[in-house]
Amino acid sequence: MEKISFKSAFVLGFFIFIGLTSLGYFLSTSFIKSKELERTVVVKGLSEKEVNANIVLWPIRFSSTTETLDELSKKVENDTDKILEFLNKYGIKKEDITVNSPSIVDKMANEYSTKDYTLRYLANRTINVYSQDVEKVREVSGKLFELSQQGILFRVDDWDSKIEYLYTKLNDIKPTMIEEATANAREVAQKFAQDSKSKLGKIKKATQGQFEINSRDKNSEHIKKVRIVSTVEYYLND
């Protein structure tokens, strides 16, 4: 009886071993075949669009120097009034203008200073223009030299006196640009499929890149170039 039981167990174990081996082989073969059938291509689609800035920030920064604080105060306020009159004359809206408090420097306040300054006090003030009328501000900013002829000293070379142009209507063009980038990616994938004697299948995965907004060039900062690159992975079929 023990010999028969041992023989039966051996036969059963043998067939289980054969079964598991066969199952592993078929599973492995099926996995390899499925991988071979899953052919894909990854492509990138580009969309670019030029738009005009819809917001302009114009900091008008000027300086005044005098011998006394009393003279300085009068000079700063007088120059401020001239600038505001100038802006009003050329149609800049009052609500678009903000006048900052002046900063005052006493050149003799430095304990290590050995110079005897004739014009001891210096004041800097910034008048900010924040407007949606970009073309109007561009036109008026080009006429600022008129005030320079009246003795107002403008600080045009400072980093914080540079005119800045913004584009804030990205949501208006997003859908169209995403659609264009996706269509561009599909066109590239279609060409790849044709060259590889395949047929383009469904999208496996798609990734939308970041929107980039930059000036078209350094001389046309009011014109912005909007750019988006989408990455799309397609299945390829025989």
SENU-22949 format. One record per residue (C-alpha): residue number from 1; residue in one letter; x, y, z. Coordinates in pm, whole numbers. Example, Ala and Ser with C-alpha at 12.3 -4.5 7.8 and 13.67 -1.06 7.14 Angstrom:
// SENU-22949
+-----+------+--------+--------+--------+
!  nr ! rest !      x !      y !      z !
+-----+------+--------+--------+--------+
!   1 !    A !   1230 !   -450 !    780 !
!   2 !    S !   1367 !   -106 !    714 !
+-----+------+--------+--------+--------+
//
This chain:
// SENU-22949
+-----+------+--------+--------+--------+
!  nr ! rest !      x !      y !      z !
+-----+------+--------+--------+--------+
!   1 !    M !      0 !      0 !      0 !
!   2 !    E !    283 !    237 !     88 !
!   3 !    K !    450 !    171 !   -249 !
!   4 !    I !    124 !    241 !   -435 !
!   5 !    S !     68 !    564 !   -240 !
!   6 !    F !    423 !    676 !   -304 !
!   7 !    K !    388 !    598 !   -674 !
!   8 !    S !     58 !    786 !   -696 !
!   9 !    A !    203 !   1088 !   -519 !
!  10 !    F !    503 !   1085 !   -752 !
!  11 !    V !    284 !   1071 !  -1062 !
!  12 !    L !     59 !   1347 !   -928 !
!  13 !    G !    358 !   1567 !   -847 !
!  14 !    F !    507 !   1507 !  -1191 !
!  15 !    F !    191 !   1616 !  -1367 !
!  16 !    I !    160 !   1923 !  -1141 !
!  17 !    F !    519 !   2014 !  -1226 !
!  18 !    I !    450 !   1974 !  -1598 !
!  19 !    G !    133 !   2180 !  -1564 !
!  20 !    L !    302 !   2466 !  -1380 !
!  21 !    T !    590 !   2466 !  -1626 !
!  22 !    S !    353 !   2478 !  -1921 !
!  23 !    L !    148 !   2754 !  -1757 !
!  24 !    G !    459 !   2963 !  -1694 !
!  25 !    Y !    571 !   2914 !  -2052 !
!  26 !    F !    235 !   3021 !  -2196 !
!  27 !    L !    210 !   3319 !  -1962 !
!  28 !    S !    562 !   3428 !  -2053 !
!  29 !    T !    493 !   3384 !  -2424 !
!  30 !    S !    167 !   3578 !  -2399 !
!  31 !    F !    339 !   3864 !  -2213 !
!  32 !    I !    614 !   3885 !  -2474 !
!  33 !    K !    359 !   3883 !  -2756 !
!  34 !    S !    151 !   4153 !  -2589 !
!  35 !    K !    461 !   4366 !  -2552 !
!  36 !    E !    548 !   4311 !  -2915 !
!  37 !    L !    197 !   4416 !  -3017 !
!  38 !    E !    206 !   4732 !  -2800 !
!  39 !    R !    403 !   4958 !  -3030 !
!  40 !    T !    383 !   5333 !  -2969 !
!  41 !    V !    529 !   5660 !  -3093 !
!  42 !    V !    585 !   5974 !  -2884 !
!  43 !    V !    559 !   6307 !  -3065 !
!  44 !    K !    550 !   6675 !  -2973 !
!  45 !    G !    309 !   6933 !  -3111 !
!  46 !    L !    382 !   7307 !  -3116 !
!  47 !    S !    151 !   7606 !  -3122 !
!  48 !    E !    271 !   7967 !  -3131 !
!  49 !    K !     72 !   8287 !  -3143 !
!  50 !    E !    162 !   8656 !  -3143 !
!  51 !    V !    -63 !   8884 !  -2937 !
!  52 !    N !    -58 !   9246 !  -2826 !
!  53 !    A !     -7 !   9324 !  -2458 !
!  54 !    N !   -327 !   9439 !  -2290 !
!  55 !    I !   -174 !   9598 !  -1978 !
!  56 !    V !    107 !   9853 !  -1951 !
!  57 !    L !    296 !   9962 !  -1637 !
!  58 !    W !    482 !  10289 !  -1682 !
!  59 !    P !    686 !  10412 !  -1383 !
!  60 !    I !    780 !  10777 !  -1432 !
!  61 !    R !   1076 !  10830 !  -1198 !
!  62 !    F !   1230 !  11173 !  -1153 !
!  63 !    S !   1483 !  11344 !   -924 !
!  64 !    S !   1522 !  11689 !   -774 !
!  65 !    T !   1821 !  11846 !   -598 !
!  66 !    T !   1830 !  12169 !   -393 !
!  67 !    E !   2027 !  12345 !   -121 !
!  68 !    T !   1756 !  12333 !    146 !
!  69 !    L !   1471 !  12101 !    243 !
!  70 !    D !   1216 !  12376 !    195 !
!  71 !    E !   1334 !  12435 !   -161 !
!  72 !    L !   1336 !  12061 !   -222 !
!  73 !    S !    975 !  12019 !   -113 !
!  74 !    K !    860 !  12298 !   -344 !
!  75 !    K !   1067 !  12165 !   -635 !
!  76 !    V !    931 !  11811 !   -600 !
!  77 !    E !    568 !  11926 !   -582 !
!  78 !    N !    615 !  12165 !   -872 !
!  79 !    D !    767 !  11890 !  -1090 !
!  80 !    T !    489 !  11651 !   -986 !
!  81 !    D !    221 !  11902 !  -1092 !
!  82 !    K !    389 !  11949 !  -1430 !
!  83 !    I !    398 !  11573 !  -1492 !
!  84 !    L !     32 !  11529 !  -1394 !
!  85 !    E !    -70 !  11817 !  -1621 !
!  86 !    F !    131 !  11657 !  -1901 !
!  87 !    L !    -41 !  11320 !  -1856 !
!  88 !    N !   -385 !  11483 !  -1843 !
!  89 !    K !   -308 !  11686 !  -2156 !
!  90 !    Y !   -240 !  11371 !  -2357 !
!  91 !    G !   -542 !  11176 !  -2233 !
!  92 !    I !   -407 !  10951 !  -1957 !
!  93 !    K !   -695 !  10879 !  -1720 !
!  94 !    K !   -667 !  11012 !  -1366 !
!  95 !    E !   -769 !  10676 !  -1218 !
!  96 !    D !   -475 !  10510 !  -1395 !
!  97 !    I !   -221 !  10731 !  -1215 !
!  98 !    T !    -66 !  10673 !   -872 !
!  99 !    V !    175 !  10919 !   -708 !
! 100 !    N !    423 !  10766 !   -463 !
! 101 !    S !    577 !  10950 !   -169 !
! 102 !    P !    922 !  11094 !   -240 !
! 103 !    S !   1239 !  10952 !    -87 !
! 104 !    I !   1484 !  11214 !     39 !
! 105 !    V !   1863 !  11184 !     78 !
! 106 !    D !   2088 !  11421 !    270 !
! 107 !    K !   2426 !  11392 !    105 !
! 108 !    M !   2596 !  11533 !    416 !
! 109 !    A !   2439 !  11272 !    644 !
! 110 !    N !   2722 !  11031 !    570 !
! 111 !    E !   2969 !  11072 !    855 !
! 112 !    Y !   3257 !  10978 !    627 !
! 113 !    S !   3168 !  11241 !    366 !
! 114 !    T !   3433 !  11512 !    324 !
! 115 !    K !   3267 !  11695 !     35 !
! 116 !    D !   3084 !  12023 !     71 !
! 117 !    Y !   2778 !  11973 !   -147 !
! 118 !    T !   2617 !  12286 !   -292 !
! 119 !    L !   2300 !  12093 !   -369 !
! 120 !    R !   2286 !  11903 !    -43 !
! 121 !    Y !   1941 !  11740 !    -67 !
! 122 !    L !   1821 !  11487 !   -324 !
! 123 !    A !   1464 !  11361 !   -371 !
! 124 !    N !   1337 !  11077 !   -590 !
! 125 !    R !    969 !  11027 !   -669 !
! 126 !    T !    783 !  10780 !   -890 !
! 127 !    I !    451 !  10840 !  -1061 !
! 128 !    N !    303 !  10509 !  -1178 !
! 129 !    V !     72 !  10468 !  -1475 !
! 130 !    Y !   -120 !  10137 !  -1488 !
! 131 !    S !   -340 !  10128 !  -1796 !
! 132 !    Q !   -519 !   9901 !  -2041 !
! 133 !    D !   -477 !  10159 !  -2316 !
! 134 !    V !   -137 !  10031 !  -2425 !
! 135 !    E !   -113 !  10228 !  -2748 !
! 136 !    K !   -201 !  10555 !  -2576 !
! 137 !    V !     69 !  10509 !  -2312 !
! 138 !    R !    326 !  10413 !  -2575 !
! 139 !    E !    244 !  10732 !  -2765 !
! 140 !    V !    262 !  10956 !  -2458 !
! 141 !    S !    583 !  10801 !  -2322 !
! 142 !    G !    757 !  10904 !  -2641 !
! 143 !    K !    677 !  11270 !  -2570 !
! 144 !    L !    823 !  11282 !  -2220 !
! 145 !    F !   1122 !  11479 !  -2347 !
! 146 !    E !    892 !  11783 !  -2352 !
! 147 !    L !    914 !  11794 !  -1973 !
! 148 !    S !   1291 !  11745 !  -1975 !
! 149 !    Q !   1311 !  12079 !  -2152 !
! 150 !    Q !   1137 !  12232 !  -1849 !
! 151 !    G !   1414 !  12127 !  -1613 !
! 152 !    I !   1274 !  11794 !  -1485 !
! 153 !    L !   1540 !  11525 !  -1444 !
! 154 !    F !   1400 !  11181 !  -1534 !
! 155 !    R !   1573 !  10859 !  -1431 !
! 156 !    V !   1517 !  10652 !  -1745 !
! 157 !    D !   1813 !  10414 !  -1713 !
! 158 !    D !   1720 !  10264 !  -1375 !
! 159 !    W !   1590 !   9907 !  -1374 !
! 160 !    D !   1274 !  10016 !  -1189 !
! 161 !    S !   1189 !  10289 !  -1443 !
! 162 !    K !   1146 !  10055 !  -1737 !
! 163 !    I !    803 !  10028 !  -1902 !
! 164 !    E !    654 !   9681 !  -1859 !
! 165 !    Y !    397 !   9519 !  -2089 !
! 166 !    L !    173 !   9233 !  -1978 !
! 167 !    Y !    -65 !   8991 !  -2148 !
! 168 !    T !   -337 !   8866 !  -1913 !
! 169 !    K !   -590 !   8712 !  -2154 !
! 170 !    L !   -431 !   8369 !  -2182 !
! 171 !    N !   -758 !   8188 !  -2104 !
! 172 !    D !   -912 !   8339 !  -2419 !
! 173 !    I !   -666 !   8163 !  -2649 !
! 174 !    K !   -580 !   7850 !  -2448 !
! 175 !    P !   -839 !   7611 !  -2602 !
! 176 !    T !   -750 !   7704 !  -2960 !
! 177 !    M !   -376 !   7673 !  -2900 !
! 178 !    I !   -409 !   7335 !  -2724 !
! 179 !    E !   -619 !   7208 !  -3014 !
! 180 !    E !   -361 !   7335 !  -3263 !
! 181 !    A !    -71 !   7176 !  -3073 !
! 182 !    T !   -254 !   6841 !  -3055 !
! 183 !    A !   -335 !   6854 !  -3429 !
! 184 !    N !     29 !   6932 !  -3501 !
! 185 !    A !    142 !   6634 !  -3292 !
! 186 !    R !   -103 !   6404 !  -3474 !
! 187 !    E !     29 !   6522 !  -3810 !
! 188 !    V !    385 !   6432 !  -3708 !
! 189 !    A !    272 !   6094 !  -3572 !
! 190 !    Q !     78 !   6022 !  -3890 !
! 191 !    K !    389 !   6085 !  -4100 !
! 192 !    F !    593 !   5855 !  -3875 !
! 193 !    A !    330 !   5580 !  -3905 !
! 194 !    Q !    331 !   5603 !  -4284 !
! 195 !    D !    710 !   5588 !  -4299 !
! 196 !    S !    711 !   5278 !  -4075 !
! 197 !    K !    434 !   5106 !  -4277 !
! 198 !    S !    199 !   5124 !  -3980 !
! 199 !    K !   -139 !   5272 !  -3899 !
! 200 !    L !   -185 !   5536 !  -3635 !
! 201 !    G !   -398 !   5420 !  -3344 !
! 202 !    K !   -557 !   5588 !  -3044 !
! 203 !    I !   -384 !   5818 !  -2798 !
! 204 !    K !   -220 !   5629 !  -2515 !
! 205 !    K !   -108 !   5930 !  -2313 !
! 206 !    A !   -100 !   6307 !  -2360 !
! 207 !    T !     81 !   6575 !  -2160 !
! 208 !    Q !     17 !   6947 !  -2188 !
! 209 !    G !    328 !   7158 !  -2145 !
! 210 !    Q !    355 !   7497 !  -1976 !
! 211 !    F !    239 !   7808 !  -2160 !
! 212 !    E !    525 !   8051 !  -2217 !
! 213 !    I !    471 !   8424 !  -2273 !
! 214 !    N !    771 !   8625 !  -2388 !
! 215 !    S !    834 !   8947 !  -2576 !
! 216 !    R !    869 !   8897 !  -2949 !
! 217 !    D !   1200 !   9085 !  -2939 !
! 218 !    K !   1373 !   9348 !  -2726 !
! 219 !    N !   1253 !   9630 !  -2952 !
! 220 !    S !    886 !   9520 !  -2954 !
! 221 !    E !    812 !   9430 !  -2593 !
! 222 !    H !    446 !   9530 !  -2637 !
! 223 !    I !    408 !   9234 !  -2875 !
! 224 !    K !    407 !   8899 !  -2696 !
! 225 !    K !    473 !   8552 !  -2830 !
! 226 !    V !    267 !   8279 !  -2661 !
! 227 !    R !    401 !   7923 !  -2695 !
! 228 !    I !    279 !   7578 !  -2591 !
! 229 !    V !    430 !   7232 !  -2659 !
! 230 !    S !    213 !   6923 !  -2607 !
! 231 !    T !    355 !   6569 !  -2583 !
! 232 !    V !    133 !   6290 !  -2716 !
! 233 !    E !    193 !   5913 !  -2726 !
! 234 !    Y !      2 !   5717 !  -2995 !
! 235 !    Y !    -45 !   5344 !  -3049 !
! 236 !    L !     85 !   5203 !  -3378 !
! 237 !    N !   -107 !   4925 !  -3551 !
! 238 !    D !      3 !   4696 !  -3833 !
+-----+------+--------+--------+--------+
//
